[in-house]
Amino acid sequence: MDDERAILTDVEFAIADAEWRHEVAQVLGRPIDDDDTILPVYRGERGTALHRAFEERQRALRAWRAARGVP
């Protein structure tokens, strides 16, 4: 595993996850609990800031996994 790539994906995922969690809190009026599953309402409707934040989080998670060889 490339250490620089791993570090970069750590940072990208942390930012994307924080932005998504912020949008969930804005839309639902409460923060997401770490034990919650990703319910459809947490993904938002297409074209919304919540949906864009969720999609970016998923992209960052895929990159994080790829940098570590995790399927």
Backbone as JSON, one array per atom type, in Angstrom:
{
  "sequence": "MDDERAILTDVEFAIADAEWRHEVAQVLGRPIDDDDTILPVYRGERGTALHRAFEERQRALRAWRAARGVP",
  "N": [[0.85, -1.18, 0.0], [0.56, 2.18, -0.83], [1.81, 4.64, 1.15], [1.4, 7.46, 1.06], [-0.86, 7.66, -0.58], [-2.7, 6.29, 0.99], [-2.86, 7.99, 3.22], [-3.86, 10.3, 2.0], [-6.38, 9.34, 1.17], [-7.49, 8.86, 3.66], [-7.84, 11.47, 4.64], [-9.51, 12.58, 2.62], [-11.79, 10.94, 2.89], [-12.54, 11.49, 5.54], [-13.24, 14.21, 5.38], [-15.33, 14.13, 3.45], [-17.15, 12.46, 4.78], [-17.72, 14.01, 7.05], [-18.95, 16.24, 5.83], [-21.21, 15.02, 4.71], [-22.49, 14.04, 7.04], [-23.08, 16.5, 8.21], [-24.95, 17.51, 6.37], [-27.0, 15.59, 6.66], [-27.79, 16.16, 9.29], [-28.72, 18.77, 8.89], [-30.91, 18.33, 7.18], [-32.51, 16.43, 8.55], [-32.67, 17.46, 11.05], [-31.29, 16.51, 13.19], [-28.27, 15.02, 14.4], [-26.6, 12.28, 12.76], [-26.44, 9.01, 14.09], [-23.68, 7.01, 14.91], [-24.25, 4.31, 15.03], [-26.42, 3.99, 13.45], [-27.86, 2.58, 10.53], [-27.29, 3.14, 7.01], [-29.86, 4.65, 6.02], [-32.35, 5.06, 3.45], [-33.33, 7.72, 3.58], [-31.14, 9.11, 4.46], [-29.62, 9.36, 2.25], [-30.68, 11.22, 0.59], [-32.57, 13.07, -1.9], [-32.15, 12.95, -5.46], [-30.18, 15.54, -6.85], [-30.14, 17.13, -4.62], [-28.31, 18.79, -1.95], [-27.73, 17.01, 0.08], [-27.8, 14.52, -1.23], [-25.67, 14.85, -3.04], [-23.57, 15.13, -1.21], [-23.66, 12.61, -0.01], [-23.04, 10.94, -2.21], [-20.43, 11.83, -2.74], [-19.2, 11.05, -0.38], [-19.42, 8.28, -0.65], [-17.81, 7.89, -2.91], [-15.33, 8.66, -1.86], [-15.06, 6.73, 0.12], [-14.86, 4.4, -1.43], [-12.4, 4.93, -2.7], [-10.74, 4.98, -0.46], [-10.95, 2.34, 0.39], [-9.87, 1.03, -1.87], [-7.22, 1.94, -1.81], [-6.27, 0.47, 0.24], [-6.63, -2.1, -0.47], [-9.01, -3.28, 0.16], [-11.97, -5.0, -0.4]],
  "CA": [[0.0, 0.0, 0.0], [1.28, 3.46, -0.92], [1.48, 5.4, 2.36], [0.86, 8.78, 0.72], [-2.23, 7.46, -1.08], [-3.52, 5.93, 2.14], [-3.08, 9.2, 4.01], [-4.76, 11.16, 1.22], [-7.75, 8.81, 1.22], [-7.98, 9.09, 5.02], [-8.27, 12.86, 4.72], [-10.66, 12.75, 1.74], [-12.96, 10.29, 3.48], [-12.93, 12.23, 6.75], [-13.93, 15.43, 4.96], [-16.59, 13.76, 2.81], [-18.03, 11.93, 5.82], [-18.16, 15.14, 7.86], [-19.89, 17.04, 5.03], [-22.45, 14.24, 4.61], [-23.13, 14.07, 8.36], [-23.63, 17.84, 8.38], [-26.17, 17.61, 5.54], [-28.04, 14.78, 7.32], [-28.26, 16.94, 10.44], [-29.49, 19.91, 8.37], [-32.17, 17.85, 6.6], [-33.33, 15.71, 9.52], [-32.76, 18.2, 12.29], [-30.55, 15.82, 14.24], [-27.08, 14.35, 13.85], [-26.69, 10.84, 12.53], [-25.8, 8.2, 15.11], [-22.75, 6.07, 14.28], [-24.84, 2.98, 15.0], [-27.49, 3.96, 12.44], [-27.52, 2.11, 9.18], [-27.52, 4.22, 6.05], [-31.23, 4.57, 5.54], [-32.56, 5.84, 2.22], [-33.52, 9.15, 3.86], [-29.81, 9.69, 4.66], [-29.0, 9.51, 0.93], [-31.25, 12.4, -0.04], [-33.15, 13.0, -3.25], [-31.24, 13.41, -6.51], [-30.13, 16.97, -7.06], [-30.04, 17.86, -3.35], [-26.98, 18.85, -1.33], [-27.55, 15.77, 0.83], [-27.46, 13.44, -2.18], [-24.31, 15.1, -3.53], [-22.64, 14.81, -0.11], [-23.65, 11.15, 0.14], [-22.3, 10.39, -3.34], [-19.01, 12.14, -2.55], [-18.75, 10.17, 0.7], [-19.28, 6.93, -1.2], [-16.62, 7.91, -3.76], [-14.16, 8.7, -0.97], [-14.97, 5.42, 0.77], [-14.32, 3.45, -2.43], [-10.97, 5.24, -2.86], [-10.1, 4.56, 0.79], [-10.87, 0.88, 0.33], [-8.94, 0.64, -2.94], [-5.86, 2.24, -1.37], [-5.92, -0.53, 1.23], [-6.89, -3.43, -0.99], [-10.22, -3.81, 0.81], [-13.06, -5.06, -1.39]],
  "C": [[0.9, 1.24, 0.0], [0.85, 4.32, 0.27], [0.87, 6.77, 2.06], [-0.58, 8.67, 0.24], [-3.16, 7.13, 0.07], [-3.84, 7.16, 2.98], [-4.05, 10.13, 3.3], [-6.19, 10.65, 1.3], [-8.33, 8.93, 2.62], [-8.57, 10.49, 5.13], [-9.52, 13.09, 3.85], [-11.92, 12.14, 2.33], [-13.45, 11.05, 4.7], [-13.71, 13.5, 6.39], [-15.29, 15.11, 4.35], [-17.6, 13.25, 3.83], [-18.57, 13.06, 6.69], [-19.18, 16.0, 7.12], [-21.24, 16.33, 4.93], [-23.19, 14.27, 5.94], [-23.75, 15.44, 8.64], [-24.94, 17.99, 7.6], [-27.3, 16.78, 6.14], [-28.63, 15.56, 8.48], [-29.12, 18.12, 9.99], [-30.87, 19.45, 7.91], [-33.09, 17.24, 7.66], [-33.48, 16.44, 10.85], [-32.09, 17.52, 13.47], [-29.32, 15.16, 13.62], [-27.33, 12.85, 13.67], [-25.9, 10.12, 13.63], [-24.88, 7.2, 14.4], [-23.3, 4.66, 14.19], [-25.98, 2.87, 13.99], [-26.98, 3.32, 11.17], [-27.79, 3.26, 8.22], [-28.9, 4.01, 5.42], [-31.38, 5.4, 4.28], [-32.72, 7.34, 2.47], [-32.17, 9.85, 4.05], [-29.09, 9.93, 3.33], [-29.52, 10.75, 0.2], [-31.8, 12.14, -1.43], [-32.13, 13.51, -4.26], [-31.34, 14.92, -6.68], [-30.03, 17.79, -5.78], [-28.6, 17.86, -2.85], [-26.71, 17.56, -0.55], [-27.15, 14.63, -0.1], [-26.04, 13.62, -2.72], [-23.28, 14.76, -2.46], [-22.54, 13.3, 0.1], [-22.83, 10.51, -0.98], [-20.8, 10.64, -3.2], [-18.43, 11.27, -1.43], [-18.52, 8.76, 0.17], [-18.05, 6.83, -2.1], [-15.37, 7.86, -2.91], [-13.97, 7.36, -0.26], [-14.41, 4.38, -0.19], [-12.82, 3.68, -2.64], [-10.18, 4.79, -1.64], [-9.9, 3.05, 0.78], [-9.85, 0.42, -0.7], [-7.49, 0.86, -2.52], [-5.36, 1.19, -0.37], [-6.14, -1.95, 0.76], [-8.09, -4.11, -0.36], [-11.34, -3.84, -0.23], [-14.29, -4.27, -1.0]]
}
